[in-house]
Structure formats: structure tokens, C-alpha cells
Amino acid sequence: MAYDKDFRLPEPAHNLTIEGRRRAAVSGVTDVESFDENEIVMTTTMGTLVLRGEELRIGRLSLDTGDVVVEGSVGKVEYEDNVRPEGGLFRRLFK
């Protein structure tokens, strides 16, 4: 069997589920750019996603599967663009 150097795994599908404005489950996350208690910025397969609110925290993070769970008071959800930045927080940490 020949090795295909251009083979890439398919990107995970992007979904966003908000439960009662207290919990957000996001799939298709490729990187977390920044986070604090008022804002979490993440790169998804559909562009940059920004969650704003109060007392936000990342309850679960798995970049292997592309899943992130955010807990706290979600006040605003915004997609900034479909352009991927050059590197995120975790990519810079583990270079």
C-alpha cells in the first residue's frame, strides 16, 4: 500500500448547543485562542467563535476530538470570520 503524504483526517463537524444559557457544548474546535471569565475565543472548523458572558470557565476540553464544554452565564455568541489565525494558545504553548 502506497503512503499518501497529502492524506488528512476529515475535520470534525462543528456544532454549538447552549443549554439554558448556563452551559455551551461546542464541537469542531481546532484551537482555543484565549479565555478568561468574561470571554472565550476558539477556532472552529466554521471560523472563529467568541463566547461572552460572566463567570465563564472551560469545564471540559479535548482538542483530540474537537470538543469543548463551557460553563457559566453565556450572554453572547459571535462568529468573527472564517479565517484561521496563525496559531492559538495551545499551539504556542506546545511548540
C-alpha positions in Angstrom: 0.0 0.0 0.0 1.4 3.4 -1.0 1.8 6.2 1.5 -0.1 9.3 0.6 1.7 12.3 2.1 -1.2 14.6 1.5 -3.7 12.5 3.4 -5.6 14.4 6.1 -8.2 13.3 8.5 -11.5 15.0 7.9 -12.2 17.9 10.1 -14.8 17.3 12.8 -18.3 18.7 12.2 -19.0 22.0 14.0 -22.0 22.1 16.4 -23.0 24.5 19.1 -25.5 23.7 21.8 -26.5 26.1 24.5 -28.4 24.7 27.5 -30.3 27.3 29.5 -27.6 29.9 28.9 -25.6 28.1 31.7 -23.7 25.6 29.5 -22.4 25.6 26.0 -21.1 22.4 24.2 -19.0 23.1 21.1 -17.7 20.5 18.7 -15.4 21.0 15.7 -13.0 23.1 17.8 -9.4 23.1 16.5 -7.8 25.6 18.9 -8.6 27.8 21.9 -7.1 31.2 21.3 -7.8 32.9 24.7 -10.1 32.6 27.7 -11.0 34.4 30.8 -14.1 34.6 33.0 -15.8 37.1 30.5 -14.7 35.8 27.1 -13.6 32.6 25.4 -12.2 32.7 21.9 -11.9 29.5 19.9 -11.1 28.5 16.4 -13.6 26.0 14.9 -14.0 24.4 11.5 -16.5 27.1 10.7 -14.4 30.1 11.8 -13.6 32.0 15.0 -16.2 31.6 17.7 -16.4 34.1 20.6 -18.5 33.3 23.7 -19.0 36.2 26.1 -20.7 36.3 29.5 -19.9 36.1 33.1 -18.1 33.5 35.3 -17.2 31.5 32.1 -14.9 28.5 32.6 -13.9 25.6 30.4 -15.4 22.6 32.0 -14.1 20.1 29.5 -11.5 20.4 26.7 -10.4 17.8 24.2 -8.7 19.1 21.1 -8.2 15.5 20.1 -11.9 15.1 19.5 -12.6 18.8 19.0 -15.0 19.1 21.9 -15.2 22.0 24.4 -17.8 22.5 27.2 -18.1 26.0 28.6 -19.9 26.6 31.9 -21.1 29.9 33.3 -23.5 32.6 32.2 -23.5 32.8 28.4 -24.6 36.3 27.3 -23.4 36.5 23.7 -22.3 34.2 20.9 -20.5 35.6 17.9 -18.7 34.2 14.8 -15.9 36.7 13.8 -14.8 35.3 10.5 -13.8 32.1 8.6 -10.1 32.9 8.5 -7.9 30.8 10.8 -5.3 32.6 12.7 -1.7 31.6 12.6 -1.6 29.8 16.0 -3.5 29.6 19.1 -2.8 29.5 22.8 -2.2 25.7 22.9 -0.3 25.6 19.7 2.1 28.3 21.0 2.4 26.5 24.4 3.4 23.2 22.9 5.7 24.2 20.1 
